[in-house]
Amino acid sequence: MRKETSTNFINEQSITFDCPIASTLKVVGGRWKLMILWNLKNKSLRYKELHRAIPNISEKMLTQQLSVLADDGWVIKKDYGEIPPRTEYSLSELGTSFIPILQHIYDWGISNNIVDLVNTKYAE
């Protein structure tokens, strides 16, 4: 959380003010949120299934990001109230509406060989 008087906070506010692109990127930005949404695109997943589906994400980070996505209305958390605990995550209507956009980004990345570009450029 940035201080409201910091230059970074003020810059971020001016960039996102009345800009749907910057505001959307602010909400879904970061390393893991898009991967979480993408992995939930076809079905609900339990916590461990989601954790296995996303290589290298720590349990702490997955828990934090799922909590933020649920609080912001992108993901629905269903707790079955059982012992041992069983929790399932699925996309909300908002999250589901974003999947076609992610699909376009995915398709664009494939058609422009972005994975190869990134792997070549950052391999060093």
C-alpha positions in Angstrom: 0.0 0.0 0.0 1.4 3.4 -1.0 1.1 6.5 1.0 -1.5 8.8 -0.4 1.1 11.6 -0.5 3.8 9.7 -2.4 4.7 10.6 -5.9 4.0 7.0 -7.0 0.5 7.1 -5.6 -0.3 10.5 -7.2 1.1 9.3 -10.6 -0.9 6.1 -10.4 -4.1 8.0 -9.6 -3.5 10.4 -12.5 -2.8 7.5 -15.0 -5.9 5.5 -14.0 -8.3 8.3 -13.6 -11.0 7.9 -16.4 -8.8 5.4 -18.3 -10.4 2.0 -18.6 -7.2 0.4 -19.9 -5.0 1.6 -17.1 -7.7 0.8 -14.5 -8.2 -2.7 -15.8 -4.5 -3.4 -15.8 -4.3 -2.1 -12.3 -7.0 -4.5 -11.1 -5.7 -7.6 -13.0 -2.0 -6.7 -13.1 0.8 -8.4 -11.3 2.5 -11.7 -11.9 -0.2 -14.2 -10.9 -3.8 -12.8 -11.3 -4.1 -13.5 -15.0 -2.7 -17.0 -14.6 -5.3 -17.7 -11.9 -8.1 -16.4 -14.1 -6.8 -18.3 -17.1 -6.7 -21.6 -15.1 -10.2 -21.1 -13.9 -11.6 -20.5 -17.4 -13.0 -23.9 -18.0 -14.0 -25.2 -14.6 -14.0 -24.7 -10.9 -10.8 -25.9 -9.1 -9.9 -26.7 -5.6 -7.1 -24.9 -4.0 -4.5 -27.7 -4.4 -5.5 -28.2 -8.1 -5.0 -24.5 -8.8 -1.7 -24.6 -6.9 -0.5 -27.5 -9.0 -1.7 -25.8 -12.2 0.5 -22.7 -11.7 4.2 -23.5 -11.4 6.3 -21.7 -9.0 3.5 -19.8 -7.1 3.9 -20.0 -3.4 1.0 -21.0 -1.3 1.1 -17.7 0.5 0.9 -15.8 -2.8 -1.8 -18.0 -4.2 -3.9 -17.4 -1.1 -3.3 -13.7 -1.2 -4.2 -13.3 -4.9 -7.3 -15.5 -4.6 -8.4 -13.4 -1.7 -7.9 -10.1 -3.7 -9.7 -11.6 -6.8 -12.6 -12.7 -4.6 -12.8 -9.4 -2.8 -12.8 -7.6 -6.2 -15.5 -9.8 -7.6 -13.5 -11.7 -10.2 -13.5 -15.1 -8.4 -16.1 -16.9 -6.3 -14.8 -18.9 -3.3 -17.0 -21.8 -2.2 -16.2 -23.2 1.2 -18.0 -26.5 1.8 -17.5 -26.3 5.6 -16.1 -29.9 5.8 -13.3 -31.5 7.7 -10.8 -31.7 6.1 -11.4 -28.3 4.6 -12.7 -28.3 1.0 -12.7 -25.0 -0.9 -13.4 -24.5 -4.6 -12.8 -21.5 -6.7 -14.6 -20.5 -9.9 -15.0 -17.4 -12.0 -17.7 -14.9 -11.3 -19.7 -13.3 -14.0 -17.0 -10.5 -14.1 -14.2 -13.0 -14.4 -16.0 -15.0 -17.0 -16.6 -11.9 -19.1 -12.8 -11.3 -19.1 -11.9 -14.7 -20.6 -12.5 -13.7 -24.2 -10.0 -10.8 -23.7 -7.4 -13.2 -22.3 -8.1 -15.6 -25.2 -7.4 -12.8 -27.7 -4.1 -12.0 -25.8 -3.2 -15.7 -25.9 -3.9 -16.0 -29.6 -2.0 -12.8 -30.4 1.0 -14.1 -28.4 0.9 -17.3 -30.3 0.6 -15.7 -33.7 3.5 -13.3 -33.0 5.8 -15.8 -31.3 5.9 -13.8 -28.1 7.0 -16.7 -26.0 10.1 -17.3 -28.3 10.9 -13.5 -28.2 10.7 -13.4 -24.4 12.7 -16.6 -24.0 15.4 -15.4 -26.4 15.6 -11.9 -25.0 15.6 -12.7 -21.3 17.5 -16.0 -21.4 20.8 -14.3 -20.6 
